[in-house]
Amino acid sequence: MSPTYDVIVVGLGGMGSAAAHHLSARGARVLGLEKFGPVHNRGSSHGGSRITRQSYFEDPAYVPLLLRAYELYERLERDTGRDIATLCGGVMLGRPESRTVAGSRLSAERWGLPHEMLDAKEIRRRFPTLTPDDDEVALYEARAGLLRPENTVAAHLQLATRAGADLHFEEPLLRWEPYRDGVRVHTAENSYTAGQLVICPGAWAPQLLTDLGVPFTIERQVMYWFQPEGGTEPFLPGNHPIYIWEDADDVQIYGFPAIDGPELGAKVAFFRKGTVCTPETIERNVHDHEVAAMAEQTARLIPDLPGRFLKAATCMYSNTPDEHFVIARHPRHPKSVTVACGFSGHGFKFVPVVGEIVADLALTGTTDHPIELFDPRRLSAMSA
């Protein structure tokens, strides 16, 4: 007889690990299935750091979820003793009309978020590492900062295990089907049944959710670490903020303080300048011309940063056409399947609240969190 659970969670990266934690914390019998090992670097939840911010240029509708995510990240640190969040302040830079600046300001003003608007002279005074053009401005948010993705996933897995979740690694999903009043899941190791299935597939969404009706695009992205000219002292948290900079051609880069010691430099990357791939075809090697392009763009804002290239790593964005998430009951299996996917390169800061939402949906069929924006049916016509 197949082992039986209340909920099976497929994928134990950022979102899946949080879902497993929140479900098991509510007393559900949880099975988690992961294609790779725990806290792996094959998907989208690795790379040492992720930006967190509340003045959200993507859409003001995200702000209530961010406020809850901040609360849950604090709780996660207390409950596990892990280093997860560093709120070192952040600037959203560009021309006043740019999406990065104008959108951030809209969210901050709509939700009454503490922030300051800085002109180029004031940016240079406060943060000497940054050299914006005279016609550029920034929204400064003291509560912005960075998250440690590997520590976040490890913390959620730790708490899920502590609450009794059964987590299986190196055991990928092969297929699933409706079964009685729930689902049956098949892996190479066994078959399992449950009343509910939660699918958090990351870049594997096009393969595992073919009937969802969402045209996902998977993109290869590259993260770079440079050793600054003159060392990392000016780039330490407190001296150098997290930043997102949008230039006059709408090209965005983002980056971090030096958080890993004097020899490991500071991280920077392009935001949404990837190449289409699949998890099987992604090019993991990073080429000289890519490093050169990153260094050239970075030097326009931070001349001392691209002093010496140290290393690079790849990850994947799972994009929806409108770059908004998909978090919902599956339209074709609304009684037994919940999906969380399509996080489009800006989802990690929401990890704990997505886990809370998914637990709500799987156990009660609804949630009090505002998730109307994330209904997959908005995108169905695009895949027809």
VMD Tcl script that draws the C-alpha trace (Angstrom):
set ca {
  {0.00 0.00 0.00}
  {1.25 3.50 -0.84}
  {2.34 5.61 2.12}
  {-0.36 8.20 2.85}
  {0.04 11.85 3.85}
  {-2.15 14.88 4.28}
  {-0.03 16.96 1.88}
  {2.77 16.18 -0.57}
  {5.05 19.10 -1.43}
  {6.98 18.78 -4.70}
  {10.13 20.91 -4.76}
  {12.00 21.92 -1.59}
  {13.76 25.06 -2.73}
  {12.77 28.48 -1.41}
  {8.99 28.22 -1.73}
  {8.66 24.47 -1.19}
  {10.77 24.42 1.95}
  {8.65 27.26 3.40}
  {5.46 25.44 2.45}
  {6.68 22.23 4.11}
  {7.45 24.18 7.28}
  {4.14 26.02 7.49}
  {2.10 22.92 6.67}
  {3.83 20.69 9.18}
  {3.72 23.43 11.84}
  {-0.07 23.31 11.55}
  {-0.10 19.59 12.24}
  {-0.36 18.26 8.69}
  {1.39 15.02 7.81}
  {3.77 16.27 5.11}
  {5.92 14.52 2.54}
  {8.45 16.69 0.74}
  {10.02 15.51 -2.51}
  {13.15 17.15 -3.94}
  {14.92 16.30 -7.19}
  {18.33 17.26 -5.77}
  {19.93 17.35 -2.35}
  {19.00 19.83 0.40}
  {19.96 23.49 -0.22}
  {21.25 22.79 -3.72}
  {22.57 25.22 -6.33}
  {20.80 23.91 -9.42}
  {17.75 26.15 -9.39}
  {16.98 29.67 -8.14}
  {17.55 29.68 -4.35}
  {21.31 30.07 -4.07}
  {24.09 32.59 -4.63}
  {24.71 33.87 -1.12}
  {22.39 36.90 -1.13}
  {19.05 38.25 -2.35}
  {17.71 41.79 -2.09}
  {14.77 42.54 0.16}
  {12.86 45.83 0.02}
  {9.38 47.18 0.71}
  {9.08 50.16 -1.68}
  {8.17 47.81 -4.47}
  {8.39 49.21 -7.99}
  {6.85 46.09 -9.56}
  {3.39 46.87 -8.11}
  {2.07 48.39 -4.87}
  {-0.12 45.30 -4.46}
  {2.94 43.38 -3.24}
  {3.55 45.60 -0.23}
  {1.20 43.89 2.28}
  {2.87 40.57 1.50}
  {6.29 42.12 2.01}
  {5.31 43.50 5.40}
  {4.23 40.02 6.46}
  {7.37 38.45 4.97}
  {9.53 40.75 7.10}
  {7.71 39.55 10.22}
  {8.15 35.92 9.24}
  {11.84 36.33 8.44}
  {12.39 37.75 11.92}
  {10.55 34.79 13.41}
  {12.58 32.37 11.29}
  {15.82 33.81 12.64}
  {14.58 33.58 16.23}
  {13.33 30.01 15.83}
  {16.50 28.66 14.20}
  {19.34 30.96 15.28}
  {20.46 31.32 11.67}
  {21.77 34.49 10.03}
  {19.14 35.31 7.41}
  {18.32 39.04 7.07}
  {20.63 42.08 7.13}
  {18.76 45.37 6.83}
  {21.62 47.60 5.72}
  {19.55 50.12 3.73}
  {19.04 50.35 0.01}
  {18.77 52.81 -2.87}
  {16.62 52.56 -6.00}
  {18.50 54.69 -8.51}
  {17.76 56.20 -11.89}
  {16.07 59.09 -13.55}
  {12.98 60.32 -11.70}
  {10.64 58.88 -14.35}
  {12.30 55.45 -14.47}
  {10.29 52.46 -13.34}
  {12.82 51.71 -10.60}
  {12.47 55.16 -9.02}
  {8.90 56.16 -9.89}
  {7.47 52.73 -9.10}
  {9.30 52.53 -5.79}
  {8.08 56.00 -4.84}
  {4.49 55.11 -5.77}
  {4.51 52.07 -3.48}
  {6.18 53.95 -0.64}
  {3.71 56.83 -0.78}
  {0.64 54.63 -1.23}
  {1.48 52.51 1.81}
  {3.09 55.20 3.96}
  {6.48 53.47 3.98}
  {9.41 55.39 5.50}
  {11.71 56.60 2.73}
  {13.79 59.52 1.53}
  {14.26 60.97 -1.94}
  {17.92 61.84 -2.63}
  {19.37 63.89 -5.46}
  {22.65 62.91 -7.10}
  {24.74 65.14 -4.86}
  {23.24 63.68 -1.70}
  {23.65 60.10 -3.01}
  {27.35 60.74 -3.60}
  {27.73 62.34 -0.17}
  {26.08 59.50 1.75}
  {27.47 56.68 -0.33}
  {30.85 57.64 -1.82}
  {31.08 54.32 -3.66}
  {28.20 55.46 -5.93}
  {28.66 58.03 -8.72}
  {25.24 58.69 -10.27}
  {24.80 61.19 -13.09}
  {23.58 64.66 -12.15}
  {20.08 63.97 -13.52}
  {19.66 60.79 -11.48}
  {17.94 60.46 -8.12}
  {17.29 57.66 -5.64}
  {14.69 56.47 -3.23}
  {16.46 55.47 -0.03}
  {14.82 52.87 2.19}
  {16.44 52.15 5.55}
  {14.53 48.85 5.89}
  {15.90 47.45 2.63}
  {18.70 44.95 2.79}
  {19.66 41.42 1.93}
  {18.64 37.85 2.65}
  {20.76 34.71 2.80}
  {18.96 32.25 0.49}
  {20.82 29.10 1.49}
  {20.29 29.84 5.18}
  {16.61 30.55 4.53}
  {16.04 27.20 2.82}
  {18.04 25.35 5.47}
  {16.04 27.04 8.24}
  {12.70 26.08 6.73}
  {13.85 22.50 6.19}
  {15.08 22.41 9.79}
  {11.73 23.56 11.15}
  {9.75 21.26 8.85}
  {11.78 18.27 10.03}
  {11.40 19.36 13.65}
  {7.61 19.43 13.16}
  {7.58 15.91 11.74}
  {7.71 16.41 7.97}
  {9.10 13.50 5.98}
  {11.59 15.05 3.53}
  {13.00 12.95 0.69}
  {15.95 14.26 -1.31}
  {17.34 12.93 -4.59}
  {13.82 11.63 -5.27}
  {12.30 13.50 -8.23}
  {8.63 13.38 -9.12}
  {7.89 11.23 -12.17}
  {4.14 11.79 -12.45}
  {0.99 12.29 -10.45}
  {-2.70 11.69 -10.99}
  {-6.00 12.28 -9.20}
  {-6.72 9.42 -6.79}
  {-9.99 9.02 -4.91}
  {-10.48 12.33 -3.09}
  {-6.85 13.38 -3.44}
  {-3.76 12.57 -5.46}
  {-1.26 9.79 -6.04}
  {2.38 10.68 -6.73}
  {4.95 8.42 -8.35}
  {8.73 8.59 -8.02}
  {11.40 6.07 -9.00}
  {11.46 4.96 -5.36}
  {7.78 4.59 -4.50}
  {4.21 5.79 -4.91}
  {2.50 8.01 -2.34}
  {-1.04 9.22 -1.76}
  {-2.28 12.39 -0.11}
  {-5.34 14.52 0.19}
  {-3.47 17.55 -1.19}
  {-0.59 18.18 -3.57}
  {1.52 21.36 -3.51}
  {3.77 21.95 -6.53}
  {6.64 24.46 -6.15}
  {8.59 23.56 -9.29}
  {10.83 26.58 -9.87}
  {12.41 26.36 -13.32}
  {10.78 22.96 -13.85}
  {7.31 24.57 -14.09}
  {7.02 24.10 -17.88}
  {7.57 20.35 -17.42}
  {5.51 19.71 -14.30}
  {2.61 22.09 -14.97}
  {1.83 21.54 -18.63}
  {-1.92 21.73 -17.96}
  {-1.80 25.00 -16.02}
  {-2.17 27.16 -19.13}
  {0.71 29.51 -18.30}
  {3.43 30.19 -20.92}
  {6.51 30.16 -18.69}
  {9.90 31.26 -19.99}
  {13.04 30.03 -18.22}
  {16.06 32.35 -18.37}
  {19.68 31.85 -17.46}
  {20.98 34.61 -15.21}
  {24.53 35.24 -13.99}
  {25.75 36.59 -10.65}
  {29.25 38.11 -10.46}
  {31.67 38.81 -7.61}
  {34.40 41.46 -7.99}
  {37.17 42.53 -5.64}
  {36.96 46.35 -5.46}
  {39.92 48.59 -6.11}
  {41.33 49.51 -2.70}
  {39.65 46.63 -0.88}
  {36.25 45.96 0.61}
  {36.22 48.47 3.50}
  {34.17 51.12 1.62}
  {31.77 48.36 0.52}
  {30.92 46.96 3.94}
  {27.32 47.12 5.19}
  {26.81 50.54 6.72}
  {29.06 52.12 4.10}
  {27.60 50.67 0.92}
  {23.88 49.88 0.48}
  {22.07 47.33 -1.59}
  {21.08 49.02 -4.83}
  {19.07 48.69 -8.00}
  {20.14 51.09 -10.74}
  {18.24 51.68 -13.98}
  {20.10 53.62 -16.67}
  {18.68 55.80 -19.45}
  {18.35 52.74 -21.70}
  {16.22 50.90 -19.10}
  {19.03 48.48 -18.25}
  {18.96 47.50 -14.58}
  {21.75 46.16 -12.42}
  {21.59 45.31 -8.74}
  {24.18 44.61 -6.10}
  {25.18 44.17 -2.49}
  {27.67 45.21 0.14}
  {30.73 43.05 0.75}
  {29.29 40.54 3.24}
  {31.61 37.54 3.04}
  {34.96 38.82 4.22}
  {37.77 40.93 2.74}
  {38.84 38.40 0.11}
  {35.44 37.53 -1.36}
  {34.49 40.87 -2.86}
  {31.01 42.22 -3.58}
  {28.27 40.77 -5.75}
  {26.55 42.46 -8.70}
  {24.30 41.27 -11.52}
  {22.10 42.38 -14.37}
  {18.38 42.30 -13.62}
  {16.49 40.70 -16.52}
  {19.26 40.34 -19.05}
  {19.22 36.59 -19.43}
  {19.10 34.02 -22.20}
  {16.30 31.53 -22.68}
  {17.16 28.04 -21.51}
  {15.80 24.97 -19.80}
  {17.11 23.34 -16.63}
  {18.74 20.72 -18.86}
  {20.31 23.10 -21.40}
  {21.45 25.99 -19.16}
  {25.07 26.98 -19.80}
  {26.74 26.87 -16.39}
  {30.05 28.24 -17.62}
  {30.38 32.04 -17.59}
  {32.35 33.55 -20.45}
  {34.87 36.37 -20.62}
  {32.61 38.61 -22.70}
  {29.89 38.33 -20.06}
  {32.28 39.34 -17.30}
  {33.48 42.27 -19.41}
  {29.91 43.48 -20.05}
  {29.08 43.31 -16.35}
  {32.25 45.15 -15.37}
  {31.66 47.88 -17.95}
  {28.07 48.52 -16.82}
  {28.97 48.43 -13.12}
  {31.86 50.87 -13.54}
  {29.47 53.55 -14.78}
  {27.87 53.72 -11.34}
  {30.54 52.23 -9.06}
  {33.97 52.85 -10.60}
  {35.93 51.06 -7.88}
  {33.90 47.86 -7.82}
  {34.98 45.89 -10.89}
  {38.63 45.99 -9.90}
  {39.28 42.26 -10.18}
  {36.89 39.52 -11.21}
  {36.65 36.74 -8.63}
  {33.93 34.32 -9.65}
  {30.47 33.92 -11.18}
  {27.52 31.62 -10.76}
  {24.35 30.94 -12.73}
  {20.76 30.64 -11.64}
  {17.39 30.63 -13.40}
  {14.42 32.98 -13.55}
  {11.03 31.35 -14.16}
  {9.18 34.17 -15.92}
  {5.51 34.72 -16.58}
  {4.54 37.08 -19.43}
  {3.58 39.88 -17.02}
  {6.33 39.05 -14.48}
  {3.78 38.53 -11.71}
  {3.64 35.34 -9.66}
  {1.35 32.33 -9.90}
  {-0.01 31.30 -6.49}
  {-3.37 29.57 -6.53}
  {-5.39 26.44 -6.47}
  {-4.83 24.70 -9.81}
  {-7.76 25.72 -12.06}
  {-8.13 22.17 -13.40}
  {-7.70 20.48 -10.03}
  {-9.12 23.04 -7.60}
  {-9.96 20.59 -4.83}
  {-6.58 18.92 -4.44}
  {-3.69 20.82 -6.08}
  {-2.02 24.13 -5.13}
  {0.71 25.75 -7.25}
  {3.36 28.36 -6.45}
  {5.59 29.25 -9.39}
  {6.57 31.86 -11.97}
  {8.38 34.10 -9.51}
  {10.10 35.94 -12.36}
  {13.34 36.87 -10.64}
  {11.83 38.84 -7.75}
  {10.23 36.19 -5.58}
  {12.75 35.17 -2.96}
  {11.99 38.02 -0.55}
  {8.46 36.60 -0.31}
  {9.49 33.04 0.57}
  {8.06 32.75 4.11}
  {4.76 34.45 3.30}
  {4.35 32.29 0.19}
  {4.80 29.28 2.47}
  {2.05 30.65 4.70}
  {-0.26 31.29 1.74}
  {0.31 27.85 0.27}
  {-0.46 26.25 3.63}
  {-3.70 28.25 3.77}
  {-4.73 27.15 0.28}
  {-3.83 23.51 0.74}
  {-5.53 23.13 4.13}
  {-8.54 25.44 3.81}
  {-8.87 26.27 0.11}
  {-8.55 30.00 0.69}
  {-6.31 32.65 2.27}
  {-6.74 36.08 3.81}
  {-3.62 37.32 2.02}
  {-4.23 39.42 -1.13}
  {-3.29 37.10 -3.99}
  {-5.77 38.10 -6.71}
  {-2.88 39.36 -8.85}
  {-1.42 35.85 -8.95}
  {-4.37 33.93 -10.45}
  {-3.04 31.84 -13.37}
  {-6.25 32.28 -15.33}
  {-5.11 35.82 -16.23}
  {-2.45 34.21 -18.45}
  {-4.35 31.30 -19.99}
  {-5.22 33.14 -23.19}
  {-1.52 33.79 -23.84}
  {-0.78 30.07 -24.08}
  {-3.65 29.26 -26.45}
}
mol new
graphics top color blue
foreach p $ca { graphics top sphere $p radius 0.5 }
foreach p [lrange $ca 0 end-1] q [lrange $ca 1 end] { graphics top cylinder $p $q radius 0.2 }
display resetview
